[in-house]
Amino acid sequence: MRVALLITTYNRPDALEAVLNSVEHQSLKPIQVIIADDGSDDRTFSVIQKYLHKGAIPILHSWHEDKGFRLAESRNRGLALVESDYVIMIDGDMILDKHFIEDHVANAQRGFFLQGGRCLLTPDFSEEILKNVALYPDFHYMRKGIESRFEKRLTAFRAPWLTKIWKKEIEYSHKAIRGCNMSFFMDDIIAVNGFNNDMIGWGREDSEFVERLFNSGIKRYNIKFSALGYHLYHVESSRESLPENDRILRNAMDNKLQYCSNGLNKFLKQ
């Protein structure tokens, strides 16, 4: 199956470089890497150019002017460049296990989207990684720098046979919806018109998008012990936009919306 990798980013060039380095180590390479850029400065462009010149992975860069947090629109601009049947979506501070893409493809199933987890890294370990972004980190669930709680450390334990046992089919749940590790069939995304560009500022853009997928009959699979992603530490974003974004989400829920009018089609080639 042909698969694209969509990476969202905003002014974290060192983190993006660490992520792109992890893409180069993948056991299964994507046919495209698309950087969905929410208005970064030239430092991010320089990182992308560096990896383009290396030629190991095909990279496309979508960008719009920095007018505040517009993640939904940024993702739509990137999704409009997808040329594959399937797309995996991550954040630009998620370093990937070597089998990340392989695991998503292995678990893909029609009628579902996949929700993967994340393993949080400590500030010290994150800083250590960012000091040498060209070195692929030695990850292990018992390694110092992995989140200390035991149940969280298990998110860094890869065992595909356990994935099959713990794989849960969920018809409806917004619990732990995280756009930092998800994958979809592209025609399902197009059917609901992608993300809602009206979602501005941090929060709920993933949930509103998933709500419309649920309403259109797409179910959710949670995948554990596979598709491992390691989340570099960062300070959390402002929550000041949550009330308006909550209102948009509630409207989609109350009215069982399957489609948003201000979405992906704004950027698709006619």
SERO-4910 file (N, C-alpha, C, O; in steps of 0.05 Angstrom, whole numbers):
BEGIN
 pado doro    nc1    nc2    nc3   cac1   cac2   cac3    cc1    cc2    cc3    oc1    oc2    oc3
  Met    A     17    -24      0      0      0      0     18     25      0     37     27     15
  Arg    A     11     44    -17     25     69    -18     17     87      5     -7     90     10
  Val    A     36     98     19     30    113     43     46    139     43     69    140     36
  Ala    A     32    161     52     45    187     56     48    192     86     32    182    102
  Leu    A     68    208     93     71    217    121     68    247    122     83    261    109
  Leu    A     49    256    138     44    285    141     55    293    168     47    283    189
  Ile    A     73    313    168     86    323    192     78    352    196     84    369    178
  Thr    A     65    359    218     59    386    224     82    399    239     94    386    256
  Thr    A     87    425    234    109    438    248    104    468    250     89    480    234
  Tyr    A    117    480    269    117    509    272    142    517    289    142    514    313
  Asn    A    161    529    275    185    541    288    199    523    309    207    533    330
  Arg    A    201    497    302    218    480    318    237    464    299    234    440    297
  Pro    A    255    479    286    271    466    266    289    443    276    293    423    262
  Asp    A    299    446    301    315    424    312    299    399    317    308    377    311
  Ala    A    274    402    327    257    379    331    249    367    304    249    342    301
  Leu    A    243    383    284    235    373    258    258    357    246    254    336    234
  Glu    A    283    366    250    306    352    239    309    325    252    316    305    239
  Ala    A    304    324    278    305    298    292    284    279    282    289    255    279
  Val    A    260    290    276    239    273    265    246    263    237    242    239    231
  Leu    A    256    281    220    263    273    193    286    252    193    286    234    177
  Asn    A    304    255    212    325    234    215    313    207    222    322    187    212
  Ser    A    292    207    239    279    182    246    263    170    222    261    146    219
  Val    A    254    187    204    240    178    180    260    163    162    254    143    150
  Glu    A    285    173    160    305    160    144    312    132    154    322    115    139
  His    A    307    126    180    312    100    191    289     81    190    290     59    201
  Gln    A    267     89    177    244     72    176    248     46    160    261     46    140
  Ser    A    237     24    171    238     -2    157    221     -1    131    227    -16    112
  Leu    A    200     15    131    183     19    107    182     49    102    172     64    119
  Lys    A    191     58     79    192     86     73    165     95     61    153     80     46
  Pro    A    157    120     67    133    131     54    140    140     26    163    144     20
  Ile    A    120    142      9    125    152    -18    128    182    -18    139    194    -36
  Gln    A    117    195      3    119    224      6    122    231     36    110    217     53
  Val    A    137    251     41    137    264     67    128    293     62    140    308     47
  Ile    A    106    300     75     94    327     71     97    342     97     86    334    118
  Ile    A    110    365     96    113    382    119     91    403    118     91    421    101
  Ala    A     72    401    136     50    420    138     58    442    158     57    438    183
  Asp    A     66    464    148     79    485    163     60    508    169     48    520    151
  Asp    A     57    514    195     38    534    204     50    562    204     42    579    221
  Gly    A     70    568    187     81    595    185    108    598    196    115    620    206
  Ser    A    125    577    196    152    578    207    169    598    191    163    604    169
  Asp    A    191    606    204    210    624    191    230    607    174    227    583    171
  Asp    A    251    620    164    270    608    145    286    585    157    298    569    142
  Arg    A    288    583    183    303    561    195    291    534    188    306    515    184
  Thr    A    265    533    188    251    508    181    256    501    151    261    478    144
  Phe    A    255    522    134    260    518    106    288    507    101    292    489     84
  Ser    A    307    516    117    335    507    114    338    477    121    352    462    108
  Val    A    323    469    142    324    440    150    312    423    127    324    403    120
  Ile    A    290    432    116    277    417     94    296    415     70    298    394     58
  Gln    A    309    437     63    327    437     41    350    418     45    359    405     27
  Lys    A    360    416     70    382    398     76    374    369     70    389    354     59
  Tyr    A    349    362     77    340    334     73    333    329     44    334    307     34
  Leu    A    324    350     30    319    348      1    345    342    -14    346    326    -32
  His    A    366    356     -6    392    352    -19    403    324    -14    418    313    -31
  Lys    A    397    313      9    407    286     15    393    266     -3    404    245     -9
  Gly    A    368    272    -11    354    255    -30    344    229    -20    334    212    -36
  Ala    A    345    224      6    337    198     16    306    195     17    296    173     13
  Ile    A    292    217     21    263    216     22    251    239      6    262    262      7
  Pro    A    229    235     -8    216    256    -23    201    274     -4    184    264     11
  Ile    A    206    300     -4    193    319     15    179    341      0    190    353    -19
  Leu    A    154    346      8    139    370     -1    134    388     23    131    378     45
  His    A    134    414     18    131    433     40    107    451     34    108    467     15
  Ser    A     87    449     50     64    468     48     67    489     70     75    482     93
  Trp    A     62    514     64     67    536     83     45    557     79     36    562     57
  His    A     37    569    101     21    594     99     31    614    119     46    608    137
  Glu    A     23    639    115     33    661    131     26    656    161      4    646    167
  Asp    A     44    664    178     39    662    207     19    682    216     25    706    219
  Lys    A     -6    673    221    -27    690    231    -39    678    257    -63    679    262
  Gly    A    -21    666    273    -30    652    297    -34    622    292    -28    612    270
  Phe    A    -43    608    312    -46    579    312    -68    571    293    -92    574    299
  Arg    A    -61    560    269    -81    551    250    -74    523    241    -69    518    217
  Leu    A    -73    505    260    -65    477    254    -84    463    235    -75    449    217
  Ala    A   -110    468    238   -129    454    221   -124    461    191   -123    444    174
  Glu    A   -122    487    186   -117    496    158    -90    486    148    -87    479    125
  Ser    A    -70    487    166    -43    477    158    -44    448    150    -32    440    130
  Arg    A    -59    432    165    -61    404    158    -76    401    131    -68    384    114
  Asn    A    -97    416    127   -111    414    101    -93    421     78    -94    407     57
  Arg    A    -77    441     81    -58    448     59    -39    425     53    -33    420     30
  Gly    A    -30    412     74    -13    389     70    -28    365     58    -17    352     40
  Leu    A    -52    360     68    -67    337     57    -74    341     28    -77    321     13
  Ala    A    -76    365     19    -82    370     -9    -60    361    -28    -64    359    -52
  Leu    A    -36    356    -17    -13    347    -32    -10    317    -32      8    306    -46
  Val    A    -26    303    -17    -23    274    -15    -31    260    -41    -51    266    -53
  Glu    A    -14    241    -49    -18    227    -74    -21    197    -69    -19    181    -88
  Ser    A    -25    189    -44    -26    161    -37    -54    154    -27    -70    172    -22
  Asp    A    -59    128    -24    -85    119    -14    -88    122     16   -110    124     27
  Tyr    A    -65    123     29    -65    123     59    -46    144     69    -25    149     57
  Val    A    -53    157     91    -36    178    102    -33    174    133    -53    169    147
  Ile    A     -9    177    142     -3    177    171      3    205    179     17    220    165
  Met    A     -7    213    202     -5    241    211     10    242    238      2    228    257
  Ile    A     31    258    239     46    261    264     52    291    269     49    307    251
  Asp    A     60    297    293     70    324    299    100    325    294    114    305    292
  Gly    A    109    350    290    137    354    284    156    352    307    179    360    305
  Asp    A    147    341    330    164    335    352    161    306    362    166    299    385
  Met    A    152    289    343    148    260    349    170    244    334    168    241    310
  Ile    A    189    235    349    210    218    337    199    189    335    187    179    354
  Leu    A    203    177    312    190    152    305    207    128    311    231    127    304
  Asp    A    195    107    322    208     81    323    213     71    295    198     79    276
  Lys    A    233     55    292    241     46    265    219     32    249    220     32    225
  His    A    200     21    263    178      5    250    152     21    250    131      9    246
  Phe    A    153     47    255    129     63    258    110     61    234     87     54    236
  Ile    A    121     67    211    105     67    186     96     38    180     73     34    172
  Glu    A    114     20    182    108     -9    177     84    -18    195     67    -32    186
  Asp    A     84     -9    220     63    -18    239     36     -5    231     16    -19    233
  His    A     36     20    223     11     32    215     -1     17    191    -24     11    190
  Val    A     16     12    171      7     -1    147     -3    -30    153    -23    -38    142
  Ala    A     11    -44    171      3    -71    178    -24    -72    192    -39    -92    190
  Asn    A    -32    -50    205    -57    -50    220    -80    -35    206   -102    -34    216
  Ala    A    -74    -23    183    -94     -8    169   -117    -27    160   -112    -49    151
  Gln    A   -141    -17    162   -165    -33    154   -187    -14    145   -192      6    158
  Arg    A   -200    -22    123   -221     -6    113   -244     -2    133   -251    -21    148
  Gly    A   -255     22    134   -276     28    153   -266     38    180   -283     43    198
  Phe    A   -240     41    183   -228     49    209   -206     70    204   -195     72    182
  Phe    A   -202     86    225   -177    101    227   -162     90    251   -173     78    268
  Leu    A   -135     94    251   -119     84    273   -110    106    291   -102    128    282
  Gln    A   -113    101    317   -103    120    337    -80    107    352    -84     87    367
  Gly    A    -56    117    348    -33    107    363    -27    124    388    -40    144    392
  Gly    A     -9    115    403     -2    129    428     24    145    425     33    150    403
  Arg    A     33    155    448     58    170    448     72    164    474     60    159    495
  Cys    A     99    165    473    115    163    498    128    190    503    144    199    487
  Leu    A    121    202    525    132    228    532    161    225    541    168    208    557
  Leu    A    178    243    531    206    244    539    211    267    559    197    287    558
  Thr    A    229    263    577    235    283    597    249    307    584    260    305    562
  Pro    A    249    330    597    263    354    586    293    348    581    304    357    561
  Asp    A    306    334    600    334    329    597    340    311    574    359    317    558
  Phe    A    325    290    571    330    271    548    323    285    522    337    281    502
  Ser    A    302    301    522    295    316    497    318    335    489    325    337    466
  Glu    A    329    349    509    351    367    503    376    352    493    390    361    475
  Glu    A    381    328    504    403    312    495    400    304    466    419    304    450
  Ile    A    375    296    458    370    289    431    374    312    412    386    309    391
  Leu    A    364    335    420    365    359    402    393    370    399    398    385    380
  Lys    A    411    363    417    439    371    414    453    356    392    474    365    381
  Asn    A    442    332    385    455    316    364    432    303    347    427    279    350
  Val    A    419    319    331    395    310    317    401    289    296    383    275    287
  Ala    A    426    288    287    433    269    266    437    240    277    440    221    262
  Leu    A    438    238    304    441    211    316    414    200    324    399    212    339
  Tyr    A    408    177    312    382    164    319    383    154    348    401    138    354
  Pro    A    365    163    365    367    155    394    363    125    398    350    112    383
  Asp    A    375    116    420    372     88    429    349     87    448    352     92    472
  Phe    A    325     81    437    301     80    454    297     52    466    302     32    453
  His    A    288     52    491    281     27    504    262     34    527    266     55    539
  Tyr    A    243     17    532    222     25    551    233     28    580    220     40    596
  Met    A    257     17    585    269     21    611    291     42    611    305     45    631
  Arg    A    294     56    589    316     75    587    310    100    604    287    109    606
  Lys    A    330    112    616    327    137    630    319    159    610    331    161    588
  Gly    A    300    174    617    290    195    599    263    189    588    250    207    577
  Ile    A    254    163    590    227    156    584    210    162    608    218    158    631
  Glu    A    185    170    604    167    177    626    168    155    647    166    132    641
  Ser    A    169    164    672    176    146    694    154    127    702    159    104    711
  Arg    A    128    135    700    106    117    708    106     91    692    109     92    667
  Phe    A    103     69    705    105     43    691     85     40    669     93     30    647
  Glu    A     60     48    673     40     44    653     46     61    628     39     55    606
  Lys    A     61     84    633     69    101    610     93     89    596     96     92    572
  Arg    A    111     76    611    134     64    599    126     42    579    139     37    560
  Leu    A    103     29    585     93      8    566     87     19    539     86      4    519
  Thr    A     83     46    536     78     57    510    104     57    493    103     63    469
  Ala    A    126     50    506    152     48    491    160     19    488    183     13    481
  Phe    A    141      0    492    147    -29    489    134    -39    464    109    -40    462
  Arg    A    150    -46    444    139    -56    418    136    -86    418    156   -100    423
  Ala    A    112    -95    413    106   -124    411     82   -128    393     60   -128    403
  Pro    A     86   -130    367     64   -132    348     44   -154    354     20   -151    348
  Trp    A     53   -176    366     34   -197    373     15   -188    395     -8   -197    396
  Leu    A     25   -171    413      7   -159    433    -12   -139    421    -35   -136    431
  Thr    A     -4   -126    400    -21   -107    386    -47   -121    377    -69   -110    379
  Lys    A    -44   -145    366    -67   -160    356    -86   -167    379   -110   -168    375
  Ile    A    -75   -173    403    -91   -180    426   -106   -155    437   -129   -157    444
  Trp    A    -92   -133    438   -102   -109    451   -116    -90    432   -128    -70    440
  Lys    A   -116    -97    406   -128    -79    386   -158    -76    392   -172    -96    392
  Lys    A   -167    -52    396   -195    -48    404   -211    -34    382   -202    -13    371
  Glu    A   -233    -45    375   -251    -33    355   -271    -15    371   -286    -24    388
  Ile    A   -270     11    365   -286     30    379   -304     45    360   -295     58    341
  Glu    A   -330     43    364   -349     57    347   -350     87    352   -353    103    334
  Tyr    A   -346     95    378   -348    123    384   -334    129    411   -342    118    432
  Ser    A   -313    144    410   -300    154    434   -280    175    426   -264    172    408
  His    A   -281    198    441   -262    219    437   -239    217    457   -220    234    456
  Lys    A   -239    197    474   -218    195    494   -191    191    481   -187    174    464
  Ala    A   -172    207    489   -144    206    480   -142    208    450   -125    195    438
  Ile    A   -158    224    438   -155    231    409   -131    250    407   -131    272    418
  Arg    A   -110    241    393    -86    257    390    -76    256    362    -69    235    351
  Gly    A    -75    280    349    -66    281    322    -37    276    318    -27    275    295
  Cys    A    -22    272    340      7    267    338     13    239    328     36    233    321
  Asn    A     -6    221    327     -2    193    318    -28    181    309    -42    168    325
  Met    A    -36    186    284    -61    176    273    -56    169    244    -37    179    231
  Ser    A    -74    152    233    -72    146    204   -100    140    193   -118    132    207
  Phe    A   -103    146    167   -129    146    154   -126    138    125   -106    141    112
  Phe    A   -148    127    114   -151    125     85   -158    152     74   -175    166     85
  Met    A   -145    160     53   -148    187     43   -177    193     33   -186    215     36
  Asp    A   -190    173     22   -217    178     13   -237    183     36   -257    196     32
  Asp    A   -231    172     60   -247    178     83   -244    207     91   -263    220    100
  Ile    A   -219    217     89   -214    245     96   -228    263     77   -241    283     85
  Ile    A   -227    257     51   -240    274     31   -270    274     35   -283    294     31
  Ala    A   -281    251     43   -310    248     46   -321    267     67   -344    276     65
  Val    A   -306    273     88   -315    292    109   -303    320    105   -307    337    122
  Asn    A   -288    324     83   -276    350     77   -254    358     96   -250    381    102
  Gly    A   -240    338    106   -216    343    122   -221    358    148   -243    355    160
  Phe    A   -202    374    156   -205    389    181   -221    414    176   -224    424    154
  Asn    A   -231    425    198   -248    449    196   -231    474    200   -220    478    221
  Asn    A   -228    489    179   -211    513    179   -221    534    199   -206    552    206
  Asp    A   -245    532    208   -256    551    228   -244    546    256   -246    563    273
  Met    A   -231    523    259   -218    517    285   -191    532    286   -172    524    274
  Ile    A   -191    554    301   -167    571    304   -158    571    333   -175    573    351
  Gly    A   -132    570    338   -122    568    365   -122    539    374   -134    521    361
  Trp    A   -107    533    396   -103    505    404   -128    492    414   -144    504    428
  Gly    A   -132    467    405   -152    450    418   -176    442    402   -188    459    389
  Arg    A   -183    417    402   -207    405    392   -208    401    362   -228    390    351
  Glu    A   -188    411    347   -189    407    318   -189    377    310   -201    369    291
  Asp    A   -174    361    326   -173    332    321   -200    320    327   -210    303    312
  Ser    A   -211    327    350   -237    315    359   -259    322    340   -276    305    335
  Glu    A   -260    347    330   -282    355    312   -280    340    286   -300    331    275
  Phe    A   -256    337    276   -251    321    252   -260    292    256   -273    280    239
  Val    A   -252    280    278   -258    252    284   -288    249    288   -300    229    280
  Glu    A   -301    269    300   -330    268    304   -345    264    277   -363    249    275
  Arg    A   -336    279    257   -349    276    231   -342    249    218   -359    238    203
  Leu    A   -319    238    223   -313    211    214   -332    191    227   -343    174    213
  Phe    A   -335    193    253   -354    175    267   -382    177    255   -395    157    250
  Asn    A   -391    202    251   -418    206    241   -421    195    212   -444    190    204
  Ser    A   -399    192    198   -401    181    171   -397    151    170   -397    138    149
  Gly    A   -394    139    194   -393    110    196   -365     98    199   -362     74    200
  Ile    A   -344    115    200   -317    106    204   -312    100    234   -319    117    251
  Lys    A   -301     77    240   -295     70    268   -266     74    274   -250     82    257
  Arg    A   -259     69    299   -232     75    309   -219     49    319   -232     33    333
  Tyr    A   -194     46    312   -177     25    325   -156     38    341   -141     56    331
  Asn    A   -153     31    366   -130     38    382   -108     17    379   -114     -7    382
  Ile    A    -85     26    372    -63      6    369    -42     12    391    -30     33    393
  Lys    A    -38     -9    408    -17     -8    429      5    -28    422      1    -47    407
  Phe    A     29    -22    432     52    -39    429     62    -39    400     78    -56    392
  Ser    A     52    -21    383     61    -17    356     60     13    349     48     28    364
  Ala    A     73     20    327     73     48    318     81     67    341     67     86    347
  Leu    A    104     61    353    113     76    375    124    103    367    139    106    348
  Gly    A    116    124    382    126    151    377    135    163    403    123    160    424
  Tyr    A    158    178    401    170    190    425    168    220    423    180    233    406
  His    A    153    231    442    145    259    441    166    276    456    168    274    480
  Leu    A    180    293    441    199    311    453    184    331    472    162    340    466
  Tyr    A    197    338    493    185    356    513    181    384    501    198    394    486
  His    A    159    396    508    155    425    501    134    436    521    119    422    533
  Val    A    134    462    523    115    476    540     88    475    526     86    479    502
  Glu    A     67    471    541     40    468    530     30    495    519     37    516    529
  Ser    A     13    493    498      3    517    485    -20    530    502    -31    517    519
  Ser    A    -25    555    495    -47    569    508    -74    556    502    -79    547    480
  Arg    A    -92    556    522   -118    545    519   -140    566    515   -164    559    517
  Glu    A   -132    590    508   -152    612    508   -173    609    486   -194    621    487
  Ser    A   -167    593    465   -186    589    443   -206    566    448   -224    562    432
  Leu    A   -203    552    470   -219    528    475   -249    534    475   -264    518    464
  Pro    A   -259    555    487   -288    559    487   -301    559    460   -322    546    455
  Glu    A   -289    574    441   -300    575    414   -297    548    400   -315    539    386
  Asn    A   -274    535    403   -270    509    390   -288    488    402   -297    470    388
  Asp    A   -293    489    428   -312    471    440   -340    475    429   -355    456    425
  Arg    A   -347    500    423   -373    505    411   -376    493    383   -397    481    376
  Ile    A   -354    494    367   -355    482    341   -357    452    342   -371    439    327
  Leu    A   -342    441    361   -343    412    366   -371    403    374   -382    384    364
  Arg    A   -383    418    393   -409    411    403   -430    413    381   -449    396    380
  Asn    A   -427    432    363   -446    434    340   -444    409    322   -465    399    313
  Ala    A   -420    400    317   -416    375    301   -428    351    315   -440    334    302
  Met    A   -426    350    341   -437    328    357   -468    329    358   -481    309    353
  Asp    A   -478    352    364   -507    355    367   -522    350    341   -544    340    340
  Asn    A   -510    359    319   -523    357    293   -513    334    275   -520    332    252
  Lys    A   -497    317    287   -487    293    273   -475    300    246   -480    287    226
  Leu    A   -459    321    246   -447    330    221   -427    310    210   -411    299    225
  Gln    A   -428    307    184   -408    290    170   -389    307    153   -368    296    144
  Tyr    A   -395    332    149   -381    348    129   -379    377    140   -397    387    153
  Cys    A   -356    389    136   -353    418    143   -350    434    117   -337    425     98
  Ser    A   -362    457    116   -362    472     91   -335    486     86   -327    490     63
  Asn    A   -321    493    108   -295    506    105   -273    487    112   -262    487    134
  Gly    A   -266    470     92   -247    449     98   -227    444     76   -217    463     63
  Leu    A   -221    418     71   -199    410     53   -204    419     24   -185    425     10
  Asn    A   -229    419     15   -235    425    -13   -225    453    -21   -223    459    -45
  Lys    A   -220    470     -2   -210    497     -7   -182    496    -20   -174    515    -33
  Phe    A   -168    474    -16   -141    472    -25   -136    450    -46   -115    448    -58
  Leu    A   -156    433    -50   -153    411    -70   -153    423    -98   -168    442   -104
  Lys    A   -138    410   -115   -137    419   -143   -164    412   -156   -175    390   -153
  Gln    A   -175    430   -170   -201    427   -183   -198    411   -209   -217    405   -223
***
